[in-house]
């Protein structure tokens, strides 16, 4: 079971996930992963990179 919480990686996710009035979070609709990522910040918080 996975978990996604933008507070775990502050500054990495550029789009805010919003919960509607009924408590639902709607899937992102942008191309790729569906939301924008600050790759510079993502690299900064990355502990290990494995290349295959």
ZAVOGU-762714 format. One record per residue: residue in three letters; x, z, y of N, C-alpha, C in turn. Coordinates in steps of 0.001 Angstrom, whole numbers, padded with zeros to 6 digits, always signed. Atoms other than C-alpha are relative to their C-alpha. Layout:
! residues N
ALAXZYXZYXZY...
END
This chain:
! residues 52
UNK+000852+000000-001169+000000+000000+000000+000900+000000+001235UNK-000810+000099-001198+001510-001029+003314-000616+000729+001173UNK+000493-000673-001205+001207+000441+006727+000638-000680+001182UNK-000515+000598-001219+001627-000996+010176-000417+000871+001158UNK+000282-000825-001156+001912+001153+013241+001000-000362+001077UNK-000916+000494-001035+003345-000283+016454+000838+001116+000618UNK-000766-001119-000523+004488+003197+017526+001256+000296-000813UNK-001178-000197+000845+006958+003191+014625+001194-000788+000523UNK-001055+000872-000515+008945+000443+016344-000312-000384+001440UNK+000365+000296-001387+008400+000707+020107+000834-001141+000570UNK-000669+001125-000636+009231-002473+021990+000151-001223-000871UNK-000156+001143+000904+009243-004728+018923-001227-000909+000071UNK+001245+000780-000020+005595-005831+018959-000453-000182+001436UNK+000371+000278-001380+004633-007553+022196-001510-000060+000200UNK+001459+000019-000083+000919-007794+021418-000538+001346-000462UNK+000586-001293+000339-001125-004616+021360-001123-000205-001011UNK+001085+000043+000974-003333-004063+018328-001133+000862+000542UNK+001145-000702-000567-006798-003073+019485-001023+000303-001091UNK+001077-000403+000906-009465-001208+017573-001310-000157+000762UNK+001269+000210-000708-013007-002300+018444-000874+001252-000083UNK+000845-001194-000099-015890+000104+019095-000553+000462-001349UNK+000454-000388+001338-016844+000071+015397+001160+000454-000896UNK-001158-000468+000746-013313+001023+014309+000755-001066-000761UNK-000673+001092+000694-012238-002409+013079+001193-000515+000800UNK-001131+000705-000601-008880-004032+013756-000068-001417-000533UNK+000137+001393+000406-009152-007809+013717+001370-000631-000239UNK-001251+000668+000335-006456-009975+012156+000486-000825+001188UNK-000536+000796-001091-004124-011610+014683-000180-001491-000281UNK+000318+001423+000184-004752-015328+015282+001071-000947+000541UNK-001057+000872-000513-001543-016617+016871+000768-000618-001166UNK-000800+000627+001067+000755-018956+014890+001048+000953-000569UNK-001031-000819+000643+003320-017487+012496-000588+001278-000551UNK+000501-001298+000460+002815-013786+011859-001312+000382+000661UNK+001252-000278-000693-000081-013798+014301+000165+000822+001253UNK-000273-000765-001217+001558-011703+016993+001442-000222+000411UNK-001340+000241-000541+004617-011919+019199+000923+001174-000297UNK-001011-001010+000301+007809-010060+018340+001183-000164+000942UNK-001225-000012-000792+010725-009102+020565+001151+000093-001004UNK-001017+000036+001034+013525-010183+018209+001270+000761+000388UNK-001156-000780-000446+016252-008574+020314-000204+001473-000338UNK+000311-001398+000305+014561-005193+019948-000114+000211-001515UNK+000116-000109+001454+013787-005856+016269+001386+000115-000640UNK-001365-000088+000524+017488-006438+015587+000620+001358+000313UNK-000557-001286-000400+018344-003247+017456-000449+001128-000936UNK+000526-001066+000849+016133-001092+015199+000147-000290-001500UNK-000208+000362+001402+017086-002880+011955+001158+000793-000580UNK-001040-000801+000640+019055-000635+009613+000905-000835-000895UNK-000779+000795+000941+020150-003269+007111-000607-001395-000098UNK+000444+001374+000206+019956-007038+006699+000586-000486-001321UNK-000446+000518+001286+020157-008553+003227-000198-001506+000005UNK+000078+001464+000050+020958-012245+002969+000155-000448-001446UNK-000044+000487+001380+020313-014120-000261+000529-001421-000005
END
